[in-house]
Amino acid sequence: MDENLQNIWILGSSATVVALAALQIIDLALTLLHSLQERKGQLWRYFGAIAGVKIPDAFGQISFFGGLTIALWIVGLLGIAGTVLWQTPLAFGCLGAIIGCRLSDGWFSHIALNNAGFRPNPGLSSVPLYFAEVVLLLVVFYPTIRTQTFSVLIGFVIGALAFYSVIPSLKLVGRLVFQPIAPWRAGSPQPEW
């Protein structure tokens, strides 16, 4: 595996354990930091208000905080550690997925909504760290991205669509599941309940 690591990341086989641990800790910590910011700002209420539905706090805590945090940890572990240790199409796809998730979450869930006038945006302050991680992953795993383009691209699309589709999905089916409310108008204060 050591000689094959040159084809996986730019770090080669030197300091593999330390570098891999550092990348993985950064990924896990950024996910937790961002998720805690979203939890504090009750992201589920934010998204629900934009979509015109009232998402109960218990559901929001479980799915938007707990479920999403665990899912991103798993994808990050499979994508980063998996790419180095197992070198399988699933690992390469998860590497693409974590990159797609970070970019899509940062843009569609935070920057675009904030710029549209939906403020305050929970989690916006950690988006630059997400984008820095994307740059780091693109640089470090450039050999994998170049040689495993299809798997990485499929993962990227899946990760990007996961976050791109949150508000449209809530608008489409949210009223079937949650209590409808008047949608939040951009530029006005966030509705309270």
Accessible surface in RSA format (square Angstrom, percent):
REM  Atomic radii and reference values for relative SASA: ProtOr
REM  Chains: A
REM  Algorithm: Lee & Richards
REM  Probe-radius: 1.40
REM  Slices: 20
REM RES _ NUM      All-atoms   Total-Side   Main-Chain    Non-polar    All polar
REM                ABS   REL    ABS   REL    ABS   REL    ABS   REL    ABS   REL
RES MET A   1   112.95  58.5  64.07  42.4  48.88 116.4  60.31  51.3  52.64  69.7
RES ASP A   2    92.45  64.8  88.21  87.8   4.25  10.0  25.21  59.3  67.24  67.1
RES GLU A   3   148.00  85.0 134.20 101.5  13.80  32.9  51.37  99.4  96.63  78.9
RES ASN A   4    55.28  38.1  52.81  51.0   2.47   6.0  17.96  43.2  37.32  36.1
RES LEU A   5     0.22   0.1   0.22   0.2   0.00   0.0   0.22   0.2   0.00   0.0
RES GLN A   6   124.28  69.5 110.27  80.6  14.01  33.3  31.31  66.6  92.97  70.5
RES ASN A   7    81.74  56.4  80.13  77.4   1.61   3.9  13.84  33.3  67.90  65.6
RES ILE A   8     8.17   4.6   8.17   6.1   0.00   0.0   8.17   5.9   0.00   0.0
RES TRP A   9     0.80   0.3   0.00   0.0   0.80   1.9   0.00   0.0   0.80   1.3
RES ILE A  10    97.45  55.5  62.76  46.8  34.69  83.6  69.36  49.9  28.09  76.2
RES LEU A  11    61.46  34.2  51.77  37.0   9.69  24.4  57.09  40.1   4.37  11.8
RES GLY A  12    12.64  15.6   0.00   N/A  12.64  15.6  12.26  33.6   0.38   0.8
RES SER A  13    57.30  48.4  37.76  50.4  19.55  45.0   3.36   7.2  53.94  75.6
RES SER A  14    82.46  69.7  69.41  92.6  13.06  30.1  55.43 118.0  27.03  37.9
RES ALA A  15    68.70  63.2  43.12  66.5  25.59  58.2  57.88  81.5  10.82  28.7
RES THR A  16    20.85  14.8  17.81  18.1   3.04   7.2  17.44  23.4   3.41   5.2
RES VAL A  17   121.36  79.9 117.56 106.4   3.80   9.2 119.21 103.6   2.15   5.8
RES VAL A  18   108.48  71.4 104.28  94.4   4.20  10.1 107.59  93.5   0.88   2.4
RES ALA A  19    19.55  18.0  12.67  19.5   6.88  15.6  19.21  27.1   0.33   0.9
RES LEU A  20    20.06  11.2  20.06  14.3   0.00   0.0  20.06  14.1   0.00   0.0
RES ALA A  21    44.75  41.2  37.09  57.2   7.67  17.4  44.31  62.4   0.44   1.2
RES ALA A  22    48.01  44.1  40.82  63.0   7.19  16.4  47.24  66.5   0.77   2.0
RES LEU A  23    11.81   6.6  10.51   7.5   1.29   3.2  10.51   7.4   1.29   3.5
RES GLN A  24    15.77   8.8  15.77  11.5   0.00   0.0  15.77  33.6   0.00   0.0
RES ILE A  25   113.24  64.4 112.17  83.6   1.07   2.6 112.92  81.3   0.32   0.9
RES ILE A  26    72.08  41.0  68.87  51.3   3.21   7.7  72.08  51.9   0.00   0.0
RES ASP A  27     0.00   0.0   0.00   0.0   0.00   0.0   0.00   0.0   0.00   0.0
RES LEU A  28    50.27  28.0  49.22  35.2   1.05   2.6  49.61  34.8   0.66   1.8
RES ALA A  29    53.47  49.2  43.78  67.6   9.69  22.0  50.37  70.9   3.10   8.2
RES LEU A  30    21.68  12.1  21.28  15.2   0.40   1.0  21.28  14.9   0.40   1.1
RES THR A  31     0.00   0.0   0.00   0.0   0.00   0.0   0.00   0.0   0.00   0.0
RES LEU A  32    68.43  38.1  68.43  49.0   0.00   0.0  68.43  48.1   0.00   0.0
RES LEU A  33    71.94  40.1  68.86  49.3   3.08   7.7  71.45  50.2   0.49   1.3
RES HIS A  34     2.43   1.3   2.43   1.7   0.00   0.0   2.43   2.5   0.00   0.0
RES SER A  35     3.69   3.1   2.75   3.7   0.94   2.2   0.61   1.3   3.08   4.3
RES LEU A  36    77.32  43.1  73.38  52.5   3.94   9.9  73.73  51.8   3.58   9.6
RES GLN A  37    49.81  27.9  41.99  30.7   7.82  18.6  26.03  55.4  23.79  18.0
RES GLU A  38     6.32   3.6   6.23   4.7   0.09   0.2   3.51   6.8   2.81   2.3
RES ARG A  39   102.24  42.9  97.06  49.5   5.18  12.3  10.63  14.5  91.61  55.5
RES LYS A  40   184.80  90.2 154.74  94.9  30.06  71.6 108.22  97.4  76.58  81.6
RES GLY A  41    34.04  42.0   0.00   N/A  34.04  42.0  23.15  63.5  10.89  24.4
RES GLN A  42    60.89  34.1  60.89  44.5   0.00   0.0   8.26  17.6  52.63  39.9
RES LEU A  43     4.08   2.3   4.08   2.9   0.00   0.0   4.08   2.9   0.00   0.0
RES TRP A  44     1.81   0.7   1.81   0.9   0.00   0.0   1.81   1.0   0.00   0.0
RES ARG A  45    48.58  20.4  48.58  24.8   0.00   0.0   7.75  10.6  40.83  24.7
RES TYR A  46     0.16   0.1   0.16   0.1   0.00   0.0   0.16   0.1   0.00   0.0
RES PHE A  47     4.87   2.4   4.87   3.0   0.00   0.0   4.87   3.0   0.00   0.0
RES GLY A  48     0.00   0.0   0.00   N/A   0.00   0.0   0.00   0.0   0.00   0.0
RES ALA A  49     0.00   0.0   0.00   0.0   0.00   0.0   0.00   0.0   0.00   0.0
RES ILE A  50    10.38   5.9   5.85   4.4   4.54  10.9   5.85   4.2   4.54  12.3
RES ALA A  51     5.89   5.4   0.00   0.0   5.89  13.4   0.06   0.1   5.84  15.5
RES GLY A  52     0.00   0.0   0.00   N/A   0.00   0.0   0.00   0.0   0.00   0.0
RES VAL A  53     0.00   0.0   0.00   0.0   0.00   0.0   0.00   0.0   0.00   0.0
RES LYS A  54    64.96  31.7  63.12  38.7   1.83   4.4  20.21  18.2  44.74  47.7
RES ILE A  55     0.10   0.1   0.10   0.1   0.00   0.0   0.10   0.1   0.00   0.0
RES PRO A  56    66.71  48.6  61.12  55.7   5.59  20.3  66.71  55.1   0.00   0.0
RES ASP A  57    53.74  37.6  48.37  48.1   5.36  12.7  25.27  59.5  28.47  28.4
RES ALA A  58    70.23  64.6  59.09  91.2  11.15  25.4  66.89  94.2   3.35   8.9
RES PHE A  59    92.21  46.1  87.02  53.9   5.20  13.5  90.64  55.0   1.57   4.5
RES GLY A  60     0.00   0.0   0.00   N/A   0.00   0.0   0.00   0.0   0.00   0.0
RES GLN A  61    63.29  35.4  59.96  43.8   3.33   7.9  28.87  61.5  34.42  26.1
RES ILE A  62   128.68  73.2 122.99  91.6   5.69  13.7 127.35  91.7   1.33   3.6
RES SER A  63    37.68  31.8  28.17  37.6   9.52  21.9  32.03  68.2   5.66   7.9
RES PHE A  64    29.20  14.6  24.66  15.3   4.54  11.8  27.07  16.4   2.13   6.1
RES PHE A  65    42.31  21.2  40.65  25.2   1.66   4.3  42.30  25.6   0.01   0.0
RES GLY A  66    21.39  26.4   0.00   N/A  21.39  26.4  21.39  58.7   0.00   0.0
RES GLY A  67    35.66  44.0   0.00   N/A  35.66  44.0  30.34  83.2   5.33  11.9
RES LEU A  68    47.04  26.2  43.37  31.0   3.67   9.2  46.09  32.4   0.96   2.6
RES THR A  69     5.87   4.2   5.87   6.0   0.00   0.0   5.87   7.9   0.00   0.0
RES ILE A  70    97.29  55.4  97.29  72.5   0.00   0.0  97.29  70.1   0.00   0.0
RES ALA A  71    47.17  43.4  41.96  64.7   5.22  11.9  46.76  65.8   0.41   1.1
RES LEU A  72     8.42   4.7   8.42   6.0   0.00   0.0   8.42   5.9   0.00   0.0
RES TRP A  73    76.04  30.5  76.04  36.8   0.00   0.0  76.04  40.5   0.00   0.0
RES ILE A  74    91.07  51.8  90.48  67.4   0.59   1.4  91.07  65.6   0.00   0.0
RES VAL A  75    36.17  23.8  36.17  32.7   0.00   0.0  36.17  31.4   0.00   0.0
RES GLY A  76     0.00   0.0   0.00   N/A   0.00   0.0   0.00   0.0   0.00   0.0
RES LEU A  77    75.25  41.9  74.51  53.3   0.74   1.8  74.79  52.5   0.46   1.2
RES LEU A  78    56.68  31.6  56.68  40.6   0.00   0.0  56.68  39.8   0.00   0.0
RES GLY A  79     0.00   0.0   0.00   N/A   0.00   0.0   0.00   0.0   0.00   0.0
RES ILE A  80     0.19   0.1   0.19   0.1   0.00   0.0   0.19   0.1   0.00   0.0
RES ALA A  81    13.39  12.3  13.39  20.7   0.00   0.0  13.39  18.9   0.00   0.0
RES GLY A  82     0.00   0.0   0.00   N/A   0.00   0.0   0.00   0.0   0.00   0.0
RES THR A  83     0.00   0.0   0.00   0.0   0.00   0.0   0.00   0.0   0.00   0.0
RES VAL A  84     0.00   0.0   0.00   0.0   0.00   0.0   0.00   0.0   0.00   0.0
RES LEU A  85    78.22  43.6  61.95  44.3  16.27  40.9  61.95  43.5  16.27  43.8
RES TRP A  86   146.18  58.7 125.64  60.8  20.54  48.2 103.86  55.4  42.33  68.7
RES GLN A  87    39.26  22.0  20.04  14.6  19.22  45.8  10.96  23.3  28.31  21.5
RES THR A  88    53.55  38.1  52.82  53.5   0.73   1.7  47.85  64.3   5.70   8.6
RES PRO A  89    93.77  68.3  90.15  82.2   3.63  13.2  90.51  74.7   3.27  20.3
RES LEU A  90   119.27  66.4 110.03  78.7   9.24  23.2 116.56  81.9   2.71   7.3
RES ALA A  91     2.73   2.5   2.03   3.1   0.70   1.6   2.48   3.5   0.25   0.7
RES PHE A  92     8.58   4.3   8.58   5.3   0.00   0.0   8.58   5.2   0.00   0.0
RES GLY A  93    12.59  15.5   0.00   N/A  12.59  15.5  12.51  34.3   0.09   0.2
RES CYS A  94    13.25  10.0  12.30  13.7   0.95   2.2   0.43   1.1  12.82  13.8
RES LEU A  95     0.00   0.0   0.00   0.0   0.00   0.0   0.00   0.0   0.00   0.0
RES GLY A  96     0.36   0.4   0.00   N/A   0.36   0.4   0.36   1.0   0.00   0.0
RES ALA A  97    11.55  10.6  11.55  17.8   0.00   0.0  11.55  16.3   0.00   0.0
RES ILE A  98     0.00   0.0   0.00   0.0   0.00   0.0   0.00   0.0   0.00   0.0
RES ILE A  99     5.93   3.4   5.93   4.4   0.00   0.0   5.93   4.3   0.00   0.0
RES GLY A 100     0.00   0.0   0.00   N/A   0.00   0.0   0.00   0.0   0.00   0.0
RES CYS A 101     9.98   7.5   9.86  11.0   0.12   0.3   1.17   3.0   8.81   9.5
RES ARG A 102     0.68   0.3   0.68   0.3   0.00   0.0   0.23   0.3   0.45   0.3
RES LEU A 103    62.51  34.8  61.20  43.8   1.31   3.3  61.59  43.3   0.92   2.5
RES SER A 104     4.12   3.5   1.02   1.4   3.11   7.2   3.97   8.4   0.16   0.2
RES ASP A 105     3.01   2.1   3.01   3.0   0.00   0.0   0.44   1.0   2.57   2.6
RES GLY A 106     0.00   0.0   0.00   N/A   0.00   0.0   0.00   0.0   0.00   0.0
RES TRP A 107   121.09  48.6 121.09  58.6   0.00   0.0 104.78  55.9  16.30  26.5
RES PHE A 108    78.53  39.3  72.47  44.9   6.06  15.8  73.03  44.3   5.50  15.7
RES SER A 109     3.39   2.9   2.17   2.9   1.22   2.8   1.54   3.3   1.85   2.6
RES HIS A 110     0.00   0.0   0.00   0.0   0.00   0.0   0.00   0.0   0.00   0.0
RES ILE A 111    40.03  22.8  39.18  29.2   0.85   2.1  40.03  28.8   0.00   0.0
RES ALA A 112    31.26  28.7  24.04  37.1   7.22  16.4  26.91  37.9   4.34  11.5
RES LEU A 113    21.06  11.7  21.06  15.1   0.00   0.0  21.06  14.8   0.00   0.0
RES ASN A 114    25.61  17.7  25.61  24.7   0.00   0.0   0.00   0.0  25.61  24.8
RES ASN A 115    99.49  68.6  71.68  69.3  27.81  67.0  24.19  58.2  75.30  72.8
RES ALA A 116    56.15  51.6  30.36  46.9  25.79  58.7  42.83  60.3  13.33  35.3
RES GLY A 117    11.23  13.9   0.00   N/A  11.23  13.9   7.64  21.0   3.59   8.0
RES PHE A 118    22.62  11.3  22.62  14.0   0.00   0.0  22.62  13.7   0.00   0.0
RES ARG A 119   128.04  53.8 118.78  60.5   9.26  22.0  46.86  64.0  81.18  49.2
RES PRO A 120   103.91  75.7  98.53  89.8   5.38  19.6 103.15  85.2   0.77   4.8
RES ASN A 121    14.42   9.9   0.00   0.0  14.42  34.7   0.04   0.1  14.37  13.9
RES PRO A 122    15.66  11.4   4.43   4.0  11.23  40.8  15.31  12.6   0.35   2.2
RES GLY A 123     5.65   7.0   0.00   N/A   5.65   7.0   0.02   0.1   5.63  12.6
RES LEU A 124    53.18  29.6  50.78  36.3   2.40   6.0  50.78  35.7   2.40   6.5
RES SER A 125    88.77  75.0  59.48  79.4  29.29  67.5  56.91 121.2  31.86  44.6
RES SER A 126     2.14   1.8   1.09   1.5   1.05   2.4   2.14   4.5   0.01   0.0
RES VAL A 127     2.46   1.6   2.46   2.2   0.00   0.0   2.46   2.1   0.00   0.0
RES PRO A 128    85.01  62.0  76.46  69.7   8.55  31.1  79.98  66.0   5.03  31.3
RES LEU A 129    82.72  46.1  81.78  58.5   0.94   2.4  81.90  57.5   0.82   2.2
RES TYR A 130     1.46   0.7   1.46   0.8   0.00   0.0   1.15   0.9   0.30   0.4
RES PHE A 131    58.99  29.5  57.91  35.9   1.08   2.8  58.21  35.3   0.77   2.2
RES ALA A 132    59.04  54.3  46.96  72.5  12.08  27.5  54.07  76.1   4.97  13.2
RES GLU A 133     5.67   3.3   2.00   1.5   3.68   8.8   4.12   8.0   1.55   1.3
RES VAL A 134     4.89   3.2   4.89   4.4   0.00   0.0   4.89   4.2   0.00   0.0
RES VAL A 135    92.62  60.9  92.31  83.6   0.31   0.8  92.62  80.5   0.00   0.0
RES LEU A 136    63.28  35.2  59.61  42.6   3.67   9.2  63.03  44.3   0.24   0.7
RES LEU A 137     0.94   0.5   0.94   0.7   0.00   0.0   0.94   0.7   0.00   0.0
RES LEU A 138    74.38  41.4  71.33  51.0   3.05   7.7  71.62  50.3   2.76   7.4
RES VAL A 139    79.96  52.6  74.76  67.7   5.21  12.5  79.28  68.9   0.68   1.8
RES VAL A 140     9.13   6.0   9.13   8.3   0.00   0.0   9.13   7.9   0.00   0.0
RES PHE A 141     0.00   0.0   0.00   0.0   0.00   0.0   0.00   0.0   0.00   0.0
RES TYR A 142   117.80  55.0 117.80  67.0   0.00   0.0  84.15  63.2  33.65  41.5
RES PRO A 143    10.64   7.8  10.64   9.7   0.00   0.0  10.64   8.8   0.00   0.0
RES THR A 144     0.16   0.1   0.00   0.0   0.16   0.4   0.16   0.2   0.00   0.0
RES ILE A 145    34.65  19.7  34.00  25.3   0.64   1.6  34.00  24.5   0.64   1.7
RES ARG A 146   136.50  57.3 113.65  57.9  22.85  54.4  50.05  68.4  86.45  52.4
RES THR A 147    70.47  50.1  39.61  40.2  30.86  73.5  42.46  57.0  28.01  42.3
RES GLN A 148    63.85  35.7  59.83  43.7   4.02   9.6   5.09  10.8  58.76  44.6
RES THR A 149    74.39  52.9  71.73  72.7   2.67   6.4  61.99  83.3  12.40  18.8
RES PHE A 150   153.26  76.7 147.65  91.5   5.60  14.6 149.76  90.8   3.49  10.0
RES SER A 151    22.11  18.7  16.59  22.1   5.52  12.7   6.24  13.3  15.86  22.2
RES VAL A 152    11.86   7.8  11.86  10.7   0.00   0.0  11.86  10.3   0.00   0.0
RES LEU A 153    94.88  52.8  93.18  66.7   1.69   4.3  94.71  66.5   0.17   0.5
RES ILE A 154    79.92  45.5  79.72  59.4   0.19   0.5  79.81  57.5   0.11   0.3
RES GLY A 155     4.52   5.6   0.00   N/A   4.52   5.6   4.50  12.4   0.02   0.1
RES PHE A 156    64.51  32.3  64.51  40.0   0.00   0.0  64.51  39.1   0.00   0.0
RES VAL A 157    66.76  43.9  65.28  59.1   1.48   3.6  66.76  58.0   0.00   0.0
RES ILE A 158   109.04  62.0 105.74  78.8   3.30   8.0 107.44  77.4   1.60   4.3
RES GLY A 159     2.29   2.8   0.00   N/A   2.29   2.8   2.29   6.3   0.00   0.0
RES ALA A 160    20.62  19.0  20.56  31.7   0.06   0.1  20.62  29.0   0.00   0.0
RES LEU A 161    96.50  53.7  95.93  68.6   0.58   1.4  96.13  67.5   0.37   1.0
RES ALA A 162    54.51  50.1  34.95  53.9  19.55  44.5  45.45  64.0   9.05  24.0
RES PHE A 163    15.64   7.8  12.45   7.7   3.19   8.3  12.45   7.5   3.19   9.1
RES TYR A 164   109.40  51.1 104.67  59.6   4.73  12.3  59.06  44.4  50.35  62.1
RES SER A 165    40.84  34.5  40.64  54.2   0.20   0.5  24.76  52.7  16.09  22.5
RES VAL A 166    35.27  23.2  30.52  27.6   4.75  11.5  34.94  30.4   0.34   0.9
RES ILE A 167    21.53  12.3  21.16  15.8   0.38   0.9  21.16  15.2   0.38   1.0
RES PRO A 168    62.11  45.3  55.54  50.6   6.57  23.9  59.06  48.8   3.06  19.0
RES SER A 169    49.44  41.8  46.05  61.5   3.39   7.8  28.42  60.5  21.03  29.5
RES LEU A 170    20.39  11.4  20.04  14.3   0.36   0.9  20.32  14.3   0.08   0.2
RES LYS A 171   114.16  55.7  96.99  59.5  17.17  40.9  48.09  43.3  66.07  70.4
RES LEU A 172   144.75  80.6 122.30  87.5  22.45  56.4 126.63  88.9  18.12  48.8
RES VAL A 173    70.66  46.5  70.66  64.0   0.00   0.0  70.66  61.4   0.00   0.0
RES GLY A 174     1.18   1.5   0.00   N/A   1.18   1.5   1.18   3.2   0.00   0.0
RES ARG A 175   109.75  46.1  93.26  47.5  16.50  39.3  44.43  60.7  65.33  39.6
RES LEU A 176   151.66  84.5 114.57  82.0  37.09  93.2 118.81  83.4  32.85  88.4
RES VAL A 177   104.68  68.9  71.54  64.8  33.14  79.9  77.09  67.0  27.59  74.8
RES PHE A 178    24.39  12.2  16.50  10.2   7.89  20.5  21.54  13.1   2.85   8.2
RES GLN A 179   109.68  61.3  97.97  71.6  11.71  27.9  37.82  80.5  71.86  54.5
RES PRO A 180    69.88  50.9  56.56  51.6  13.33  48.4  56.71  46.8  13.17  81.9
RES ILE A 181    38.96  22.2  27.52  20.5  11.44  27.6  38.01  27.4   0.96   2.6
RES ALA A 182    83.46  76.7  64.03  98.8  19.43  44.2  70.06  98.7  13.40  35.5
RES PRO A 183    74.80  54.5  64.59  58.9  10.21  37.1  64.59  53.3  10.21  63.4
RES TRP A 184    10.22   4.1   0.71   0.3   9.51  22.3   2.92   1.6   7.30  11.8
RES ARG A 185   183.33  77.0 177.88  90.7   5.45  13.0  69.29  94.7 114.04  69.1
RES ALA A 186    55.91  51.4  27.40  42.3  28.51  64.9  27.64  38.9  28.27  74.9
RES GLY A 187    66.21  81.6   0.00   N/A  66.21  81.6  32.22  88.4  33.99  76.1
RES SER A 188    33.40  28.2  25.21  33.6   8.19  18.9  24.73  52.7   8.67  12.1
RES PRO A 189   119.80  87.3 102.69  93.6  17.11  62.2 111.94  92.4   7.86  48.8
RES GLN A 190    44.27  24.8  32.71  23.9  11.56  27.5  10.28  21.9  33.99  25.8
RES PRO A 191    47.01  34.3  29.68  27.1  17.33  63.0  40.61  33.5   6.41  39.8
RES GLU A 192   166.38  95.5 134.14 101.5  32.24  76.8  54.52 105.5 111.86  91.3
RES TRP A 193    80.08  32.1  26.26  12.7  53.81 126.4  59.34  31.6  20.74  33.6
END  Absolute sums over single chains surface
CHAIN  1 A     9480.5       8146.1       1334.4       7016.4       2464.2
END  Absolute sums over all chains
TOTAL          9480.5       8146.1       1334.4       7016.4       2464.2
